[in-house]
Amino acid sequence: MKILLTNDDGYHAEGLKSLEAALSRDHEVYTVAPLKQMSGSGHSFHLGIPMELIEVGPRSYAMDGSPADCVKSGLFGIFPGVSFDLVISGINDGPNLGHDLYYSGTVAGAREGMFNGLFSIALSIDGWDTKKDFKTRSEFIRVFLKDLLEKSDLETEAYLNINFPAFDIPRGIRVTFPGKRVYKDYIKFENTNEKRFVLIDGDFPAYISLPGSDLDCVQDGYISVTPISADYDNEIMKKKFDYLNRDFYEA
C-alpha cells in the first residue's frame, strides 16, 4: 500500500519519524511535512503563495506550509505517477479531542486526504509537556492497519481521529464520538518599540464528561477511535430550522 504521511509538528518531529520507520516495514511510505511547527493551524492553506520545498530524504520532503498544503502537494505533484491508497497525519505530541478537531493541523492533514477521496487517519497522544513513547504507538498502528485493511471499506470518504491515552499500557480500544472541550484561553498585551501586540495563551483545557465521547474514553485509559464522515447533512439540525422554508421572503 502507498501511504502519504504528514503532521503539524514539523518534519523533524519524533512522532513522524517513528511512524515512518514502522510503516515502511510493510508499505511504500512517502512523506511531506511542514518545515516548522504548525500546531493550531487548522485547515489553512496558502493559495497562490510560493512555499519553500526541501528534499530531506528518500521519498521525504519538508515544505514551508500547513499540513493541508503538504497533503495537497504530496497528492498532486511532488510524487508524479504515484497513486496513493491512504493518508496518515501524526503522531501528534499532544491530544486532539473534542473541539480540537477544528483547530488541529494534525486532523486537518487527515481531513484534506478525505476531501480528495482517500481514507485517512489522524494520530495523537494525550498529555502536555510529557515524554511520549512514539515507538510503541507506531507499532500499534502498523498492526492496526492490517486489521483495518482486512475488515474495513477504505473506499469510504471518511477519516479516523485516533487518540492514545497517556497511559503506557492502554486498557483497550473504543469507538467514540467527539466530546466537548472547555477551553481556558486568555490574552496578553505587550508594548514593544511603540507597537502594541496581543498574545493568545491559555491553561490546560478541561472537558464536559459525556459517556462514549473521545475525551471520556482517553481519560479512562482507552485508545479512542472516532470515525468522521464527509457527510455533513444533519437532519436533526435541519428540522430545527425548518420554519425558514418559504416560497418568498418579505422584509
NORTAFEN-V972594 format. One record per pair of residues at least 24 apart in sequence whose C-alpha atoms are under 10 Angstrom apart, sorted by the first residue. I is the first residue (numbers start at 0). J is the second residue. Records with the same first field share a line. If there is no record, write none. Layout:
I->J  J
//
This chain:
0->25  26  27  28  82  83  84  85  148
1->25  26  27  28  29  81  82  83  84  85  86
2->26  27  28  29  30  81  82  83  84  85  86  87  119
3->27  28  29  30  31  32  58  59  69  70  73  74  78  82  83  84  85  86  87  88  112  119
4->28  29  30  31  32  59  66  69  70  73  85  86  87  88  89  90  108  109  119  120
5->29  30  31  32  33  59  60  61  65  66  67  68  69  70  73  86  87  88  89  90  104  105  108  109  121
6->30  31  32  33  36  37  38  65  66  67  69  70  87  88  89  90  91  92  104  105  106  107  108  109  121  122  123
7->32  33  34  35  36  37  38  39  40  41  64  65  66  67  69  88  89  90  91  92  103  104  105  106  107  108
8->32  33  34  35  36  37  38  39  66  89  90  91  92  104  105
9->33  34  35  36  37  38  61  62  63  64  65  66  89  91
10->34  35  36  55  59  60  61  62
11->35  36  55  61
12->36  89  90  91  92
13->89  90  91  92  131  132  133  134
14->88  89  90  91  92  122  123  124  131  132  133  134  136  137
15->87  88  89  90  91  92  122  133  137
16->89  90  133  134  137
17->89  90  132  133  134  135  136  137  138
18->87  88  89  90  122  133  134  135  136  137  138  139  140  141
19->59  89  90  137
20->134  137  138
21->134  135  136  137  138  139  140  141  142
22->137  138  140  141  142  144
23->141
24->141
25->141  142  144  145
26->141
27->58  83
28->57  58  59  83  85  86
29->56  57  58  59  60  73  77  78  81  83  86
30->55  56  57  58  59  60  61  69  70  73  77  78  86  87  88
31->55  58  59  60  61  62  66  68  69  70  71  72  73  74  77  78
32->59  60  61  62  63  64  65  66  67  68  69  70  73  88  89  108
33->60  61  62  63  64  65  66  67  68  69
34->60  61  62  63  64  65  69
35->61  62  63  64  65
36->63  64  65  104
37->63  64  65  66  103  104  105
38->65  66  91  92  93  102  103  104  105
39->65  99  100  101  102  103  104  105  106  107
40->64  65  66  67  101  102  103  104  105  107
41->65  66  67  99  100  101  102  103  104  105  106  107  108
42->66  67  68  100  101  102  103  104  105  106  107  108  110  111
43->67  68  102  104  107
44->68  69  71
52->77
65->104  105  107  108
66->103  104  105  106  107  108  109  110  111
67->104  105  106  107  108  109  110  111  112
68->107  108  111
69->108  111
70->107  108  109  110  111  112  115
71->108  111  112  114  115
74->112  115
83->112  117
84->112  116  117  118  119  153  154
85->109  112  113  116  117  118  119  120  153  154  158
86->110  111  112  113  117  118  119  120  121  158
87->112  118  119  120  121  122  158  159
88->112  119  120  121  122  123  160
89->120  121  122  123  124  137  161
90->121  122  123  124  133  136  137  161  162  163
91->121  122  123  124  125  133  162
92->122  123  124  125  126  127  128  129  130  131  133
93->122  123  124  125  126  127  128  129  131  162  163  164  165
94->122  123  124  125  126  127  161  162  163  164  165  214  217
95->121  122  123  124  125  160  161  162  163  177  213  214
96->123  125  160  161  162  176  177  178  179  180  206  212  213  214  215  217  223  225
97->176  177  178  179  180  181  206  207  212  213  214  225
98->177  178  179  180  181  182  206
99->177  178  179  180  182
100->160  177
105->160
106->158  159  160  161
109->157  158  159  160
110->156  157  158  159  160  227  228  229
111->158
112->156  157  158
113->155  156  157  158  159  227  228  229
114->156  157  158  229
115->156
116->153  154  155  156  157  229
117->153  154  155  156  157  158
118->152  153  154  155  156  157  158  159
119->153  155  156  157  158  159  160  227
120->157  158  159  160  161  224  225  226  227
121->158  159  160  161  162  224  225
122->159  160  161  162  163  224
123->160  161  162  163  164  223
124->161  162  163  164  165  166  217  222
125->162  163  164  165  166  214  217  218  220  222
126->163  164  165  166  203
127->165  203
129->165
130->165
131->165  166  167
132->165  166  167
135->167  168
136->163  167
155->228  229
156->227  228  229  230
157->226  227  228  229  230
158->224  225  226  227  228  229
159->223  224  225  226  227  228
160->213  223  224  225  226  227
161->213  222  223  224  225  226
162->213  214  216  217  221  222  223  224  225
163->216  217  218  220  221  222  223  224
164->214  216  217  218  219  220  221  222  223
165->217  218  220  221  222
166->217  218  219  220  221  222
167->220
168->220  221  222
169->217  219  220  221  222
170->216  217  219  220  221  222
171->216  219  220  221  222  223
172->216  217  220  221  222  223  224
173->211  212  213  216  217  221  222  223  224  225
174->211  212  213  216  221  222  223  224  225  226
175->210  211  212  213  214  215  216  217  222  223  224  225  226
176->209  210  211  212  213  214  216  223  224  225  226  227
177->209  211  212  213  214  215  223  224  225  226  227
178->206  207  208  209  210  211  212  213  214  215  216
179->205  206  207  208  209  212  213  214  215
180->204  205  206  207  208  214
181->205  206  207
182->206
//
